[in-house]
Amino acid sequence: MCGISAVLSLGAYPAESKGEQFPSLNEQLSKSLDFVQHRGPDARGEWVSDDGKVHLGHVRLSIVDLSPEANQPFHDSENDVHAIVNGELYNDEYYRNLLGGEYEFRSLSDCEIVLALYKHYGLSFLSHLQGEFALILWDARRKVFIGARDRYGVKSLYYTVVNNQLLVATEMKCFLPFGWKPEWDVQDLRECGWMFGAGTVFKGVQSVAPGHYIISRSFKPVQDAVYWDLEYPDKRTPELRSEAEMVEGVRTRLMEAIKVRLRADVPLGIYLSGGIDSSAVAGMVAHLVKEEGACLGNDKSHLLSRIKCFTVQFDKDSGADESDVAQRTAEWLGVDFHPIPVNEDVFVSKFEDTVWHSETPMPDTNGIGRLAMAQVAKSHGEGSDEHFGGYQHFLDDFLLESDPSWPSSPSEKEIAEVVKRLKDTSLTLASSVDKRGIPESTNRMLNNTSVLNLLASAGGMPFAKWTDMYTATSPATAQVESLDGRVRDSIAHRWHPLHTSEYLFTKGCFSNLMLRYLGDNIDMVHHVETRPPFLDHYLTEYVNTLPPSLKIKFSSTDGSLTEKFILREAVRPFITEEIYTRKKKPYLGPTKFQEDGPLHQLILRLASRENVDALGFVDWEKTQEHVRKAFQDKDSLSLRAAFSVCQFVVLSQRFGVARANA
């Protein structure tokens, strides 16, 4: 809902005097907020500590409590604790009642509870927050600076050090006014650290990891710590709950996650595709409005026809359009349906802006469609596939082992038969992943799961030969070694491979790429607040305890596998039969485009020899071959590689990145 930028002058940095350096730093903070003004068009607030060592800046998009009293930064009555918050918190009324006797609330903003919780619980306040958030808190009395991010990384938060000043902001471009000179982190690019870890494509810039916080005491260098992590049961422990009980458990928690996200003092709407996730959200919202009298944001009419649903409408011959399915769902529910046409001209017009705002090279057209939809929509969102076993590449890891926790799971013999059939029919992705170059020790650490290597291979960047000096460590090795030792032990001994795959995907690619390119960074370009109910931690903590064999259901009758089985059962009363029986189809934009068409011309312009050479770490001749195969041979992998190069070119030009050299 907002954008934040902050500066902490670290201990060795010379003290400033108000007459000399204050104005320049204040001006830099203001310019940094200009970069994210689109995230907060309703108000702007800037605050400087008396000693000039802490600067807090905030731009506000008003969602809950539209009054000036809810503008940020927040300050406690003693003027000791100060905070800026980006996001939505859903349990604020409970804590207002609990802590109202000891904390003087100045607004009805949900985000003000951050101060009250910190003063009551100390550093443990983070565990009491429910929602999507990134925040910065300064305790002036104790000289403690905290930057924290929500459990799944819905909201972004980056940090770096420039001139011995700690800079923390919603988007990396906010660092530019402070004298930051971006450089490519070629080692991280080759090891895919920017895709899976806390690193980014730029040297010295890190993201606060999901469920983590950074802390500086007495102006010392920051330390990183975790306050929450995903957990899964021991795969050998039998499940004692009945299937019906677990289906009801999912339904109840998902309904509650949606219900709390309907609160707002502005209109709300729903993204609706042809998939089960958004259809379930739309169906449950319709149920809450019609049967329980819930209000959709500030709309108190309780009319289903006032529920606005938006969907991307690709060209019918693209093979990617799901708008007809979405429209049938909308008609079944009786809601207001708005298809948003997205064709090749739209891809071209929004390509560069999508890269600039997402700050994430992700080699497909999906984010461009999302940006077009956000231009006319308000939304709900993501997170089901990561927890319910919805991605096709999860099938391979599900089939690595039997599931002793559930009695009707497939036997070793049945698993072998299914694996053979899938390989023969090429129905899975991971089965074809090339594991050459990956040490056996890494495969053992990963318990032979393949999701990391699969994702690292996507896009096939045409790196320059000199960058091979950074390939001694494979991406899979680098990422599994970056995990906490307790997590690696759980992967090797406790977790079912499906849960390992879910963990690795959720903690890395999902947060670093998908939630940036297909989530908050893109939605907020047009002031759309993303509220993904499937990422409510009360729901996900429950779902993580479910047996793998109820997430992906094996049929002993015909040997078929049904992904997201328990979710299908949980939301069945709220979706059409078409959606209930429909096979999972990921949200993917078109992948085939005509030679010499608008997109081809854009790619040729961006992937010119001059532009590619300016990157320094990309081979131009290999790039040209990818471009040729993408448009002449309609090769989708080459198209992804060409997209990746062009996205790096856009980042290079707009960020002013220096050329990488050996």
GIDABEL-V584107 format. One line per field, one symbol per residue. ss: DSSP state (h for helix, s for strand, l for the rest). phi: phi as a letter, one per 40 degrees, with the letter a starting at -180 (. if undefined). A space follows every 50 residues. Layout:
BEGIN
ss: ???
phi: ???
END
This chain:
BEGIN
ss: lssssssssllllllllllllhhhhhhhhhhhhhllhhhlslssssssll lllssssssslllllllhhhlllsslllllsssssssssllhhhhhhhhl lllllllllhhhhhhhhhhhhhhhhhhhllsssssssssllllssssssl lllllllsssssllsssssllhhhhhhhllllsslhhhhhhlhhhhllsl lslllssllllsssssslllllssssllllllllllllllllhhhhhhhh hhhhhhhhhhllllllsllssllllhhhhhhhhhhhhhhhhllllsslsl lllhhhlssssssslhhhllllhhhhhhhhhhhllssssssslhhhhhhh hhhhhhhhlllllllhhhhhhhhhlllllllllhhhhhlllllhhhhhll lllllllllllhhhhhhhhhhhhhhllllhhhlllllllhhhhhhlllll hhhhhhhlllllslhhhhhhllllhhhhhhhlllhhhhhhhhhlllhhhh hhhhhhhhhhhhhhhhhllhhhhhhhllllllhhhlhhhhhhhllllhhh hsssllllllssslhhhhhhhhhhllhhhhhllllllllllllllllhhh hhhhhhllhhhhhhhllslhhhhhhhhhhhhhlllhhhhhhhhhhhhhhh hhhhhllsllll
phi: .abbaabbccdcccccbccbcddccccccccccdcbdccaccabbbabcd cgcbbbbabbbcbbgccccccbccbcccgbbbabbbhbbbbcccccccbd cbbccbabcccccdccccccbgccdccccbibababbbccccfbbbbbbc cbgcccabaabbfgbcbbacbccccdccgcbcbccccccccgcccbbccb cbcgbbcccdgbababbfgcdcbbabbaacabcccccccbcccccccccc ccccccccdccccabbcbabcbbccccccccccccdcccccbgcbcgccb cgccccccbbacbcdcccgbcbcccccccccccgbcbbcbcbbcccdccb dcccccccfbcbcacccccccccccbbbababhcccbbgcccccdccccc acbccbcccccdccccccdcccccbfcbcccbccccgcccccdcccfgcb ccccccccgfdcccdccccbbcbcdccdcccccddcccccccbbccdccd cccccccbdcccbccccbaddcdcdbgbccbcccbccccccccccccdcb cbccbccbgcbbcfdccdccbdcbbccccccccdbccbcdbbbccgcdcd ccccccccdccccccgbbccccccccccccbccfccccccccdddccccc cdcccgccccbc
END
